[in-house]
Amino acid sequence: MVYLQYGRSILRHSKVLKDTSESVLHHPLFYAAQGVRYRKLEVILTTLRKMISHIQWPWYFVLLTCSIITFAILWCKFSSKARLPPGPRGLPLLGYLPFLDPNLHHGYTKLAQRYGPIFMLKLGSKTHIVVSSSDLAKVVLREQDEIFANRDPPIAGTVISYGGQSIVWSDSNSLWRNMRKVISYEVLSNKNLQASSTFRQGGVTKAIKHVYETMGTEVDIGGIAFLTSLNVITSIVWGKSLVEDVKSTNLGVEFREAITKIVELLGAVNVSDLFPVLSRFDLQGVEREMKRQRKIVDAIFERIIKERIANKPEEVVVKIGRKDFLQILLELKEQKAYTSLNITQIKALLMDIFFGTTDPTSTMVEWTMAELLKNPSMMQKVKDELKEVVGLNNIVQESHLSNLKYLDAVVKETFRLHPPVPLLVVRCPNESCNIAGYTVPKGANVYVNVWAIHRDSQYWDNPLEFNPNRFLSVDDGTTKFDYNGYNPNFIPFGSGRRMCPGVPLGEKMLVYFLASMLHSFDWTLPNGELELSDKFGIVLKKNTPLMAIASQRLPDKTLYM
Ligand code: HEM
């Protein structure tokens, strides 16, 4: 008989063992069923029982054993909860930073091929988690949307958004909700989009005229698309275009240079983001440079706001037949309504709108034209469709767009191969959570690699081939793909509560501009050469700007005036 004493409790272990050996192991049916194997077990147990019954267990041994068992249980429990995603090892302190491919979307795609659809890497003191499959994108963007709705802006993002006050860079808080409401109802509602069609028409007509006048010489396709969208959005926002004449504008060019630089800075790997202790030194000068660029754009916003406050708003109403967006914002500010924004927040919102309308849209024009110039048979199909739908004695109107099915498929295929925001905008979980059995720690920087998802052979046949047919509608006239983010295999505008609110305007601007340029002109490459490599940034650019030469396509010259 052995008594184990721990505190006041006494356990009769030998009794348990005795019961087991006598009542169970000696049972005749037990032997019959289990055979000789169990006879050996009986011998072992009996021997053990005898050994144990002679040992006097010291209390500290019992305590030690119990502690080890408790620790083991806790460790198993804890470690299974904090199973972090796999990923490459880096150097102490620096993490994976020295090995990072500057073209992040390429580097992250290679790492996903090695470590799987969710992987983790340390960059300085930051934990980056990259999700590269549509299943997991759906978890981040839709199923656990609320947890992943925050941002963790880089320093460049904080500067350009006046301290994280824009829609893009603010957390999912009341200011963000308010600004999304304002942009959705006051700028991008169906009613406003229809009302602003004359501005788009005016902008595109100016661009056609400009290209007509420069026929035979090289045209910077991205440049002209940028200035056109800049003119359109300024007309929508404050009733007149920023630059009245596309060809003689320094302001437009200055604005474009500033936005290009801003995109570059937002995509740069900044040591100050990865090592917050170093941030005040701004070693790469990113913060300084971003402040400089913000000043350029800010000066334009300031001038226009001041001008509006000084002038009579009624004049605007008379001129464009309704209040423009700036007027609505300024009136809300005066009314101190719950949707009121202060002047800084108004400027941050303008930054979102200007950035969203000009840069991704013109980048997409460039990619689409480049793909069509590379694939002459597809270019021909687009032209044939335009000839049939619009006619050679007419210019494109927005009412034609819904009938341009092949062009729509070409644009979608371009969005697939060249998604303009390849890693979406960083998400930051507000609590630790679980994805595919791995723990994603609170505060990590989570990226969805749309570029990899759009090129994954699991979802796309011959994914590297440019083939618009995959986006042509099925027999009943519907297509599996739209821009609303419901199909996680195709998410160029993101998905879920933080997806792009500018889809209707962005799509309209893009397709209308492209259709007009392709219908009014025939295009060739200057030396017949085309280069299609890309350069990472928050917006994925063509490595070299696309230059092309236009020639007249429509017989009637007056259609270009
Ligand atoms: C071709 C044109 C455009 C493309 C490809 C595009 C793409 C995107 C993408 C991928 C995001 C990030 C979504 C995410 O993180 O899940 C985004 C966010 C955003 N876009 Fe666009 N965009 C375009 C046009 C526009 C336009 C025209 C506007 C405004 C007038 C706009 C305003 C915004 C804003 C405010 C956000 C931030 C949303 C948030 O964080 O809640 N975008 N866009």
Residues whose N, C-alpha, C, O or C-beta is under 5 A from the ligand:
A	BS01	HEM	I167 V168 D352 I353 G356 T357 P360 T361 P420 V421 L424 V425 P492 F493 G494 S495 R497 R498 M499 C500 P501 G502 L505 G506
